[in-house]
Amino acid sequence: MPGLPRLRDDYDFVIVGGGHAGLQAGLKAGLLDKTAAIVDRGPKYSRSYYAPKMDNLPGFPTGISGHKLLDLQTQAVRSQEERVGLFSPARASAVVRRDDRFEVTFDWLKQTHVARGRAVVLAMGVVDRIPEVGGKIEPIFPWANQAIVDFCLLCDGHELPGRSVAVIGDDAFAARSALDILEFRPASVELLTHGRRLLGGASTEERTALTAALAERGIPVFEGTIGGFDGIREHRFIVEFADGSRRSYDRGFSALGWYDMHQELPRSLGCRFDADGFVVTDEDCRALAASDGQPLPGVYCVGDQRNGWNQIPEAWATAERAVIHAWSAYL
Ligand SMILES: Cc1cc2nc3c(=O)[nH]c(=O)nc-3n(C[C@H](O)[C@H](O)[C@H](O)COP(=O)(O)OP(=O)(O)OC[C@H]3O[C@@H](n4cnc5c(N)ncnc54)[C@H](O)[C@@H]3O)c2cc1C
């Protein structure tokens, strides 16, 4: 068992979030002989923790689960424990700039602490919205845990050829996801709006265009309220509607977008967000200011929280870019 980290007076980096991006940022800082504090709520809050099998990661030809990969990354960070402290489970509640330092306030071991650093790396990720049945998110968990229901088209689309797919969602993102799934040559795609009107919040122009595209590509829409799921033993996704009808699919796909984009801390630092709510950065992952679009000195954003592709290789690459930039520019 590794010992508890000791909080230093001052760090080169304070990294908020220790998922795939934050852990990689911490590892890189250590390898560059810099100090870092990683403040992380815990792996159960990482998006990938519930991903049973990920197939796109070099070095794992038969795939690897999200929690196993987080374990391996954590071990790598621990190898740098002389310079890198991993504070977890610890929740960051505030970040402020004071002169040439950032102060990150966090709760850890039932006490409030402050980590000071010359650069701050925001790596809090985003949290998926989970389909609710009767006001609860738990009913779909068994299907999600067995990868019968997916959340990430770029991650799991390759599993869909020849399969019947139910897409859950009612807005433009859901309609576009249903259309995008056709790229993977499924046997069929249906859109389940779960009691909501399809594209109810969209502009007339967007609604007309997407409704026409769905019809043209043969994607039927079912607006009934979902009452439950069945078929787990047969490895199927059977949707039971409140009116008693049932529809059976090989796979489900949740296209509900994000529940939490962790905007509070970046907003307090003056970061700019794009139209979808992601932090806007430049190529070096420097966060840009909401006021004038210029890089905020010393503020970086990496992984899913920044505007880019929400994938682990991207989380790693953005973490490397940010740390190397800060190393060469500030440290
Ligand atoms: C079901 C599923 C399957 C996926 N499959 C794949 C795949 O096959 N291949 C692939 O490349 N990608 C996959 N992804 C995407 C991948 O999970 C994300 O791209 C990746 O997790 C992003 O890493 P991150 O570090 O940015 O965020 P996360 O891994 O989500 O980590 C964010 C971290 O921030 C911490 N945090 C949040 N708020 C605070 C706070 N206030 N204080 C302290 N810590 C905080 C959390 O505890 C968490 O550990 C999948 C995602 C899902 C949901």
The ligand as an SDF file (V2000), in Angstrom:
LIG
                    3D

 53 58  0  0  0  0  0  0  0  0999 V2000
  -19.2210    3.9420  -21.6230 C   0  0  0  0  0  0  0  0  0  0  0  0
  -17.9980    4.6310  -22.1470 C   0  0  0  0  0  0  0  0  0  0  0  0
  -17.1150    3.9400  -22.9410 C   0  0  0  0  0  0  0  0  0  0  0  0
  -15.9610    4.5640  -23.4010 C   0  0  0  0  0  0  0  0  0  0  0  0
  -15.1120    3.8340  -24.1770 N   0  0  0  0  0  0  0  0  0  0  0  0
  -13.9790    4.4030  -24.6370 C   0  0  0  0  0  0  0  0  0  0  0  0
  -13.1070    3.6700  -25.4700 C   0  0  0  0  0  0  0  0  0  0  0  0
  -13.3530    2.5070  -25.7900 O   0  0  0  0  0  0  0  0  0  0  0  0
  -11.9930    4.2980  -25.9100 N   0  0  0  0  0  0  0  0  0  0  0  0
  -11.6970    5.6140  -25.6170 C   0  0  0  0  0  0  0  0  0  0  0  0
  -10.6670    6.1230  -26.0490 O   0  0  0  0  0  0  0  0  0  0  0  0
  -12.5390    6.3400  -24.8440 N   0  0  0  0  0  0  0  0  0  0  0  0
  -13.6570    5.7760  -24.3580 C   0  0  0  0  0  0  0  0  0  0  0  0
  -14.5340    6.5280  -23.6060 N   0  0  0  0  0  0  0  0  0  0  0  0
  -14.2270    7.9520  -23.3840 C   0  0  0  0  0  0  0  0  0  0  0  0
  -13.2500    8.1200  -22.2170 C   0  0  0  0  0  0  0  0  0  0  0  0
  -13.8140    7.5410  -21.0690 O   0  0  0  0  0  0  0  0  0  0  0  0
  -12.9770    9.5890  -21.9600 C   0  0  0  0  0  0  0  0  0  0  0  0
  -12.5120   10.2010  -23.1590 O   0  0  0  0  0  0  0  0  0  0  0  0
  -11.9120    9.7500  -20.8700 C   0  0  0  0  0  0  0  0  0  0  0  0
  -12.3690    9.1790  -19.6610 O   0  0  0  0  0  0  0  0  0  0  0  0
  -11.5770   11.2280  -20.6690 C   0  0  0  0  0  0  0  0  0  0  0  0
  -10.6000   11.3600  -19.6680 O   0  0  0  0  0  0  0  0  0  0  0  0
  -10.6100   12.6470  -18.7250 P   0  0  0  0  0  0  0  0  0  0  0  0
   -9.4520   12.4860  -17.8250 O   0  0  0  0  0  0  0  0  0  0  0  0
  -10.7460   13.8740  -19.5220 O   0  0  0  0  0  0  0  0  0  0  0  0
  -11.9680   12.5370  -17.8920 O   0  0  0  0  0  0  0  0  0  0  0  0
  -12.3820   11.4080  -16.8750 P   0  0  0  0  0  0  0  0  0  0  0  0
  -11.7020   10.1280  -17.1760 O   0  0  0  0  0  0  0  0  0  0  0  0
  -13.8700   11.4340  -16.8660 O   0  0  0  0  0  0  0  0  0  0  0  0
  -11.8070   11.8970  -15.4690 O   0  0  0  0  0  0  0  0  0  0  0  0
  -12.2470   13.0720  -14.8540 C   0  0  0  0  0  0  0  0  0  0  0  0
  -11.7500   13.0190  -13.4170 C   0  0  0  0  0  0  0  0  0  0  0  0
  -12.0070   14.2840  -12.7910 O   0  0  0  0  0  0  0  0  0  0  0  0
  -12.3700   14.0570  -11.4610 C   0  0  0  0  0  0  0  0  0  0  0  0
  -13.1130   15.2340  -10.9800 N   0  0  0  0  0  0  0  0  0  0  0  0
  -14.2370   15.7860  -11.4830 C   0  0  0  0  0  0  0  0  0  0  0  0
  -14.5820   16.8730  -10.7810 N   0  0  0  0  0  0  0  0  0  0  0  0
  -13.6440   17.0100   -9.8070 C   0  0  0  0  0  0  0  0  0  0  0  0
  -13.4400   17.9410   -8.7510 C   0  0  0  0  0  0  0  0  0  0  0  0
  -14.2710   18.9790   -8.5340 N   0  0  0  0  0  0  0  0  0  0  0  0
  -12.3940   17.7660   -7.9250 N   0  0  0  0  0  0  0  0  0  0  0  0
  -11.5310   16.7260   -8.1010 C   0  0  0  0  0  0  0  0  0  0  0  0
  -11.6690   15.8280   -9.1000 N   0  0  0  0  0  0  0  0  0  0  0  0
  -12.7020   15.9710   -9.9480 C   0  0  0  0  0  0  0  0  0  0  0  0
  -13.1800   12.7620  -11.4660 C   0  0  0  0  0  0  0  0  0  0  0  0
  -13.1010   12.1150  -10.2130 O   0  0  0  0  0  0  0  0  0  0  0  0
  -12.4790   11.9590  -12.5700 C   0  0  0  0  0  0  0  0  0  0  0  0
  -11.5260   11.0560  -12.0200 O   0  0  0  0  0  0  0  0  0  0  0  0
  -15.6970    5.9260  -23.0930 C   0  0  0  0  0  0  0  0  0  0  0  0
  -16.5970    6.6410  -22.3110 C   0  0  0  0  0  0  0  0  0  0  0  0
  -17.7520    6.0080  -21.8340 C   0  0  0  0  0  0  0  0  0  0  0  0
  -18.7060    6.7960  -20.9800 C   0  0  0  0  0  0  0  0  0  0  0  0
  1  2  1  0
  2  3  1  0
  2 52  2  0
  3  4  2  0
  4  5  1  0
  4 50  1  0
  5  6  2  0
  6  7  1  0
  6 13  1  0
  7  8  2  0
  7  9  1  0
  9 10  1  0
 10 11  2  0
 10 12  1  0
 12 13  2  0
 13 14  1  0
 14 15  1  0
 14 50  1  0
 15 16  1  0
 16 17  1  0
 16 18  1  0
 18 19  1  0
 18 20  1  0
 20 21  1  0
 20 22  1  0
 22 23  1  0
 23 24  1  0
 24 25  2  0
 24 26  1  0
 24 27  1  0
 27 28  1  0
 28 29  2  0
 28 30  1  0
 28 31  1  0
 31 32  1  0
 32 33  1  0
 33 34  1  0
 33 48  1  0
 34 35  1  0
 35 36  1  0
 35 46  1  0
 36 37  1  0
 36 45  1  0
 37 38  2  0
 38 39  1  0
 39 40  1  0
 39 45  2  0
 40 41  1  0
 40 42  2  0
 42 43  1  0
 43 44  2  0
 44 45  1  0
 46 47  1  0
 46 48  1  0
 48 49  1  0
 50 51  2  0
 51 52  1  0
 52 53  1  0
M  END
$$$$
